[in-house]
Amino acid sequence: SDKLNPYIVLGCSSNDDFATIRKKYLKLSKEHHPDVLMNKGVPQEVIEESKKKMRAINSAFDQIEKMKS
């Protein structure tokens, strides 16, 4: 499934170099980080959803980091 493909989760390609992938990871992390959203005053449901997204984003980046190293 798409959820399991770390490249799809991060919106990048397996052909991208690690620096490019890391930039996408950092951008997504800033967009979906629960603390950032809390400071913006978004509803709790949105924060809970962002926590799930962050877990997927972090997991995807960890998987790619292992594959690329």
VMD Tcl script that builds the backbone (N, CA, C; Angstrom):
set m [mol new atoms 207]
animate dup $m
set s [atomselect $m all]
$s set {name element resname resid chain x y z} {
  {N N SER 1 A 0.840 -1.191 0.000}
  {CA C SER 1 A 0.000 0.000 0.000}
  {C C SER 1 A 0.882 1.251 0.000}
  {N N ASP 2 A 0.329 2.367 -0.450}
  {CA C ASP 2 A 1.075 3.621 -0.519}
  {C C ASP 2 A 1.586 4.051 0.850}
  {N N LYS 3 A 0.821 3.757 1.897}
  {CA C LYS 3 A 1.213 4.185 3.240}
  {C C LYS 3 A 2.532 3.542 3.662}
  {N N LEU 4 A 2.805 2.355 3.133}
  {CA C LEU 4 A 4.009 1.648 3.533}
  {C C LEU 4 A 5.228 2.078 2.725}
  {N N ASN 5 A 5.015 2.750 1.590}
  {CA C ASN 5 A 6.138 3.181 0.771}
  {C C ASN 5 A 6.675 4.501 1.330}
  {N N PRO 6 A 7.873 4.464 1.910}
  {CA C PRO 6 A 8.382 5.674 2.558}
  {C C PRO 6 A 8.585 6.840 1.593}
  {N N TYR 7 A 8.880 6.535 0.341}
  {CA C TYR 7 A 9.085 7.611 -0.638}
  {C C TYR 7 A 7.776 8.336 -0.932}
  {N N ILE 8 A 6.684 7.597 -0.992}
  {CA C ILE 8 A 5.376 8.213 -1.233}
  {C C ILE 8 A 4.957 9.045 -0.020}
  {N N VAL 9 A 5.213 8.519 1.173}
  {CA C VAL 9 A 4.874 9.259 2.400}
  {C C VAL 9 A 5.559 10.628 2.407}
  {N N LEU 10 A 6.817 10.657 1.971}
  {CA C LEU 10 A 7.578 11.911 1.986}
  {C C LEU 10 A 7.432 12.712 0.695}
  {N N GLY 11 A 6.744 12.136 -0.289}
  {CA C GLY 11 A 6.543 12.855 -1.545}
  {C C GLY 11 A 7.817 13.005 -2.351}
  {N N CYS 12 A 8.641 11.969 -2.327}
  {CA C CYS 12 A 9.882 12.027 -3.097}
  {C C CYS 12 A 10.071 10.713 -3.853}
  {N N SER 13 A 11.195 10.592 -4.528}
  {CA C SER 13 A 11.479 9.431 -5.363}
  {C C SER 13 A 12.698 8.695 -4.823}
  {N N SER 14 A 12.764 7.407 -5.085}
  {CA C SER 14 A 13.936 6.631 -4.671}
  {C C SER 14 A 15.183 7.088 -5.424}
  {N N ASN 15 A 15.000 7.838 -6.509}
  {CA C ASN 15 A 16.135 8.377 -7.269}
  {C C ASN 15 A 16.681 9.668 -6.671}
  {N N ASP 16 A 15.908 10.297 -5.763}
  {CA C ASP 16 A 16.366 11.543 -5.143}
  {C C ASP 16 A 17.570 11.268 -4.246}
  {N N ASP 17 A 18.491 12.225 -4.186}
  {CA C ASP 17 A 19.618 12.043 -3.273}
  {C C ASP 17 A 19.154 12.304 -1.836}
  {N N PHE 18 A 19.985 11.873 -0.886}
  {CA C PHE 18 A 19.575 11.927 0.515}
  {C C PHE 18 A 19.328 13.360 0.977}
  {N N ALA 19 A 20.112 14.316 0.483}
  {CA C ALA 19 A 19.932 15.722 0.879}
  {C C ALA 19 A 18.548 16.229 0.472}
  {N N THR 20 A 18.104 15.858 -0.715}
  {CA C THR 20 A 16.779 16.256 -1.206}
  {C C THR 20 A 15.686 15.630 -0.350}
  {N N ILE 21 A 15.843 14.360 -0.049}
  {CA C ILE 21 A 14.866 13.643 0.776}
  {C C ILE 21 A 14.804 14.271 2.171}
  {N N ARG 22 A 15.968 14.604 2.715}
  {CA C ARG 22 A 16.027 15.203 4.050}
  {C C ARG 22 A 15.310 16.557 4.066}
  {N N LYS 23 A 15.480 17.350 3.006}
  {CA C LYS 23 A 14.787 18.646 2.913}
  {C C LYS 23 A 13.277 18.455 2.928}
  {N N LYS 24 A 12.795 17.457 2.182}
  {CA C LYS 24 A 11.349 17.197 2.141}
  {C C LYS 24 A 10.863 16.745 3.516}
  {N N TYR 25 A 11.655 15.896 4.161}
  {CA C TYR 25 A 11.315 15.424 5.508}
  {C C TYR 25 A 11.210 16.603 6.484}
  {N N LEU 26 A 12.188 17.493 6.453}
  {CA C LEU 26 A 12.184 18.639 7.372}
  {C C LEU 26 A 10.999 19.560 7.102}
  {N N LYS 27 A 10.678 19.766 5.827}
  {CA C LYS 27 A 9.542 20.617 5.455}
  {C C LYS 27 A 8.234 20.009 5.980}
  {N N LEU 28 A 8.051 18.702 5.759}
  {CA C LEU 28 A 6.839 18.028 6.241}
  {C C LEU 28 A 6.770 18.044 7.767}
  {N N SER 29 A 7.915 17.859 8.413}
  {CA C SER 29 A 7.956 17.866 9.880}
  {C C SER 29 A 7.483 19.200 10.434}
  {N N LYS 30 A 7.916 20.287 9.803}
  {CA C LYS 30 A 7.491 21.618 10.258}
  {C C LYS 30 A 5.999 21.822 10.030}
  {N N GLU 31 A 5.500 21.338 8.893}
  {CA C GLU 31 A 4.079 21.528 8.561}
  {C C GLU 31 A 3.155 20.744 9.491}
  {N N HIS 32 A 3.587 19.559 9.901}
  {CA C HIS 32 A 2.694 18.655 10.632}
  {C C HIS 32 A 3.030 18.494 12.111}
  {N N HIS 33 A 4.047 19.196 12.596}
  {CA C HIS 33 A 4.453 18.999 13.991}
  {C C HIS 33 A 3.343 19.463 14.935}
  {N N PRO 34 A 2.908 18.581 15.850}
  {CA C PRO 34 A 1.807 18.919 16.770}
  {C C PRO 34 A 2.053 20.192 17.581}
  {N N ASP 35 A 3.285 20.424 18.027}
  {CA C ASP 35 A 3.577 21.630 18.825}
  {C C ASP 35 A 3.342 22.899 18.016}
  {N N VAL 36 A 3.748 22.869 16.751}
  {CA C VAL 36 A 3.554 24.030 15.873}
  {C C VAL 36 A 2.060 24.293 15.703}
  {N N LEU 37 A 1.300 23.215 15.478}
  {CA C LEU 37 A -0.143 23.360 15.282}
  {C C LEU 37 A -0.830 23.842 16.560}
  {N N MET 38 A -0.381 23.337 17.720}
  {CA C MET 38 A -0.957 23.778 18.992}
  {C C MET 38 A -0.772 25.280 19.170}
  {N N ASN 39 A 0.422 25.760 18.825}
  {CA C ASN 39 A 0.713 27.195 18.947}
  {C C ASN 39 A -0.156 28.031 18.020}
  {N N LYS 40 A -0.626 27.420 16.938}
  {CA C LYS 40 A -1.511 28.130 16.004}
  {C C LYS 40 A -2.965 28.066 16.462}
  {N N GLY 41 A -3.227 27.280 17.509}
  {CA C GLY 41 A -4.571 27.194 18.062}
  {C C GLY 41 A -5.534 26.332 17.262}
  {N N VAL 42 A -5.005 25.325 16.571}
  {CA C VAL 42 A -5.893 24.450 15.799}
  {C C VAL 42 A -6.625 23.480 16.729}
  {N N PRO 43 A -7.767 22.939 16.290}
  {CA C PRO 43 A -8.549 22.019 17.131}
  {C C PRO 43 A -7.776 20.743 17.491}
  {N N GLN 44 A -8.146 20.158 18.632}
  {CA C GLN 44 A -7.484 18.951 19.136}
  {C C GLN 44 A -7.538 17.799 18.127}
  {N N GLU 45 A -8.643 17.675 17.377}
  {CA C GLU 45 A -8.755 16.579 16.396}
  {C C GLU 45 A -7.657 16.707 15.341}
  {N N VAL 46 A -7.390 17.940 14.943}
  {CA C VAL 46 A -6.354 18.183 13.937}
  {C C VAL 46 A -4.982 17.819 14.509}
  {N N ILE 47 A -4.771 18.136 15.768}
  {CA C ILE 47 A -3.500 17.817 16.422}
  {C C ILE 47 A -3.318 16.305 16.514}
  {N N GLU 48 A -4.379 15.584 16.857}
  {CA C GLU 48 A -4.294 14.118 16.922}
  {C C GLU 48 A -3.943 13.540 15.549}
  {N N GLU 49 A -4.555 14.074 14.505}
  {CA C GLU 49 A -4.270 13.623 13.137}
  {C C GLU 49 A -2.815 13.942 12.774}
  {N N SER 50 A -2.345 15.094 13.207}
  {CA C SER 50 A -0.962 15.478 12.900}
  {C C SER 50 A 0.034 14.555 13.602}
  {N N LYS 51 A -0.327 14.064 14.778}
  {CA C LYS 51 A 0.552 13.119 15.486}
  {C C LYS 51 A 0.703 11.832 14.679}
  {N N LYS 52 A -0.408 11.364 14.091}
  {CA C LYS 52 A -0.356 10.162 13.243}
  {C C LYS 52 A 0.515 10.416 12.016}
  {N N LYS 53 A 0.327 11.585 11.413}
  {CA C LYS 53 A 1.121 11.932 10.228}
  {C C LYS 53 A 2.598 12.011 10.582}
  {N N MET 54 A 2.915 12.602 11.724}
  {CA C MET 54 A 4.317 12.717 12.137}
  {C C MET 54 A 4.940 11.343 12.360}
  {N N ARG 55 A 4.172 10.415 12.933}
  {CA C ARG 55 A 4.695 9.055 13.116}
  {C C ARG 55 A 5.024 8.440 11.761}
  {N N ALA 56 A 4.130 8.622 10.786}
  {CA C ALA 56 A 4.355 8.080 9.442}
  {C C ALA 56 A 5.554 8.757 8.774}
  {N N ILE 57 A 5.652 10.071 8.928}
  {CA C ILE 57 A 6.759 10.833 8.333}
  {C C ILE 57 A 8.093 10.394 8.942}
  {N N ASN 58 A 8.140 10.293 10.274}
  {CA C ASN 58 A 9.375 9.876 10.952}
  {C C ASN 58 A 9.766 8.455 10.579}
  {N N SER 59 A 8.783 7.570 10.527}
  {CA C SER 59 A 9.035 6.182 10.165}
  {C C SER 59 A 9.567 6.084 8.736}
  {N N ALA 60 A 8.957 6.828 7.829}
  {CA C ALA 60 A 9.385 6.819 6.427}
  {C C ALA 60 A 10.823 7.309 6.309}
  {N N PHE 61 A 11.135 8.398 7.009}
  {CA C PHE 61 A 12.494 8.942 6.930}
  {C C PHE 61 A 13.498 7.949 7.507}
  {N N ASP 62 A 13.156 7.308 8.620}
  {CA C ASP 62 A 14.047 6.299 9.221}
  {C C ASP 62 A 14.310 5.156 8.245}
  {N N GLN 63 A 13.250 4.698 7.576}
  {CA C GLN 63 A 13.398 3.601 6.609}
  {C C GLN 63 A 14.331 4.001 5.471}
  {N N ILE 64 A 14.122 5.194 4.932}
  {CA C ILE 64 A 14.951 5.661 3.816}
  {C C ILE 64 A 16.394 5.850 4.269}
  {N N GLU 65 A 16.567 6.398 5.461}
  {CA C GLU 65 A 17.916 6.617 5.996}
  {C C GLU 65 A 18.671 5.289 6.076}
  {N N LYS 66 A 17.983 4.234 6.522}
  {CA C LYS 66 A 18.611 2.909 6.610}
  {C C LYS 66 A 18.944 2.370 5.222}
  {N N MET 67 A 18.030 2.573 4.260}
  {CA C MET 67 A 18.256 2.068 2.899}
  {C C MET 67 A 19.396 2.807 2.208}
  {N N LYS 68 A 19.510 4.108 2.467}
  {CA C LYS 68 A 20.493 4.938 1.763}
  {C C LYS 68 A 21.885 4.861 2.394}
  {N N SER 69 A 21.956 4.388 3.648}
  {CA C SER 69 A 23.269 4.387 4.312}
  {C C SER 69 A 24.023 3.085 4.080}
}
mol reanalyze $m
mol bondsrecalc $m
mol representation Tube
mol addrep $m
